[in-house]
Amino acid sequence: MQLPDEFVTKYKKLMGAEASEFLAALNQPSYSGFRENPLKNGHPTSAINQSAGKVPYVSTGYYGQVNGKSLDHVTGWVYSQEPSAMFVGEVVDPQPGERVLDLCAAPGGKTTHLIGKMNNEGLLVANEIFPKRAKILAENLERWGAKNAVVTSESPADLEKQFPQYFDRILVDAPCSGEGMFRKEPAGIEYWSPDYPAECANRQQKILASAMKMLKPGGVLVYSTCTFAPEEDEQNISWLLNNYPHLELMPIKKAAGMDDGRPEWADNNSDLEKTVRLFPHHIKGEGHFIAKLINKTPVAVPEKYKKKNKRKKQSIVRPDKTQLKLFEQFQTKVFPNYQPHQLILFGDQLYDLPLEEDKMAGLNVLRPGLHLGTFKKNRFEPSLAWALASLPDEAEQVIEVDEDQWRQYVHGDVINIVDNQANGWYLLVCNRHSAGFGKLVNGTVKNFYPKGLRF
């Protein structure tokens, strides 16, 4: 890897005696990893058996790669994620029932980690300003089986007007200069310049200012980057502490190989040692920086914002009596114990909304909770998302398929079964993995696996 001369000079000065080891590590192969999904009803034995061992600081983390077309991956039992990035979710440590915001969430690695720790209880708002990336985020959350997650595509400045002092925890995994990912994504070197970290730091401070307006008194803010640049790391935390005197750094329990933050790279505030740096010459992973802060602001009246008139409000549409009847016919037979929060319609699509209605107004929402299915002429078709968010023992009507039949299913083929079961909708289950829905008609399972996902 050809690192920029200015980058090498900068880090030789900053790292001192460590510089040669640090720079040499950037020319070593990067590490791959994956997490298993705690929302599922078992362990992804196949993926774990092929792993290169456990990530010591993440109970669900493993080193190694997963096959994107494997049963474990396609049904959301595993998520590929670089090992050091996994530590961010561990630091956020959201609790079931909390309101959590992942402000810069795509592609979704950290978001899936958060909703797993929340056990699908409470509310997770996952935001991504770029619509194409937000779509990928929504798809990854769907495969993971997220129920209580809402995906938005907004600027932080617009989002802050909707959620003043609202969230218990906020993660700002900030867009950054990406120095910590150079060996994994060498193309990032092309964007780097000596001034780039300072440009990123300026953008990050604006994002953090919005995050602070959405953080409840007593709430926790976690700031992370995948860069080594002090301008974006310790210096940004110094900026936060100086501009928000009620913020306090919280200590982060560090695993072997993790480093304290470097006060001397900012304003020499010794509290910066409570932050954590992950260097590739000390740990099996890429470069990361993480800080955890608590908002000690006394309880105050939330700031009032003028209502936005620039955008048409997102209107909440409820299913009508006919649609409710169609939905309940399916629910009663297949998921009789399912209790939705609020049923809403986006066109002909039915969702279970875990967010207050007024918070939807004016927002660009890509995924308003769990997608339950689609209303078509005189019928309701359940969604793949609902299947992936469900456990086999939650369903009243189940058809067990073997791996060969599962491959037929994801290819788009019908499946023939020999069991004498009644016609109707069934949850298809392969080796305890909820895989999707099929409609049984006289011994043939009609395929409803989405055409765009077939392989």
NORTAQUI-V90000 format. One record per backbone hydrogen bond with DSSP energy under -1.0 kcal/mol. NH is the residue of the N-H (numbers start at 1). CO is the residue of the C=O. Records with the same first field share a line. If there is no record, write none. Layout:
NH: CO ; CO
This chain:
8: 4
9: 5
10: 6
11: 7
12: 8
13: 9
14: 10
15: 11
16: 12
18: 15
19: 16
22: 18
23: 19
24: 20
25: 21
26: 22
27: 24
28: 25
34: 62
35: 79
36: 60
37: 77
40: 37
45: 43
48: 44
49: 45
51: 48
52: 63
55: 61
58: 55
61: 58
62: 34
63: 53
64: 32
70: 67
74: 70
75: 71
76: 73
77: 72
79: 35
81: 33
87: 84
88: 85
90: 86
91: 87
92: 88
93: 89
97: 121
98: 95
100: 123
101: 169
102: 125
103: 171
105: 127
112: 108
113: 109
114: 110
115: 111
116: 112
117: 113
118: 114
120: 115
121: 118
123: 98
124: 148
125: 100
126: 150
127: 102
128: 152
134: 130
135: 131
136: 132
137: 133
138: 134
139: 135
140: 136
141: 137
142: 138
143: 139
144: 140
146: 141
150: 124
151: 367
152: 126
153: 364
159: 155
160: 156
162: 159
163: 159
165: 213
166: 163 ; 214
167: 214
168: 99
169: 99
170: 220
171: 101
172: 222
174: 172 ; 224
180: 226
181: 178
182: 179
185: 181
188: 185
189: 186
190: 187
196: 193
199: 195
200: 196
201: 197
202: 198
203: 199
204: 200
205: 201
206: 202
207: 203
208: 204
209: 205
210: 206
211: 207
212: 208
216: 167
218: 295
219: 216
220: 168
221: 293
222: 170
223: 291
224: 172
225: 289
232: 229
235: 230
237: 233
238: 234
239: 235
240: 236
241: 237
242: 238
243: 239
244: 240
247: 244
248: 294
250: 292
258: 255
259: 277
261: 275
265: 262
266: 263
268: 263
272: 269
273: 270
274: 271
275: 272
276: 290
277: 259
278: 288
282: 279
283: 279
285: 283
287: 180
288: 278
289: 225
290: 276
291: 223
293: 221
294: 248
295: 219
296: 246
324: 320
325: 321
326: 322
327: 323
328: 324
329: 325
330: 326
331: 327
332: 328
333: 329
334: 330
335: 331
338: 335
344: 351
345: 317
346: 349
349: 346
350: 373
351: 344
352: 370
353: 342
359: 356
360: 357
363: 360
365: 363
366: 151
367: 151
369: 367
370: 352
372: 350
373: 350
374: 381
375: 348
376: 379
379: 376
381: 374
383: 372
387: 383
388: 384
389: 385
390: 387
394: 391
395: 392
396: 334
399: 427
401: 429
406: 402
407: 403
408: 404
409: 405
410: 406
412: 409
413: 408
415: 445
417: 443
421: 419
424: 440
426: 438
427: 397
428: 436
429: 399
430: 433
433: 430
435: 428
438: 426
439: 446
440: 424
441: 444
444: 441
445: 415
446: 439
453: 450
455: 410
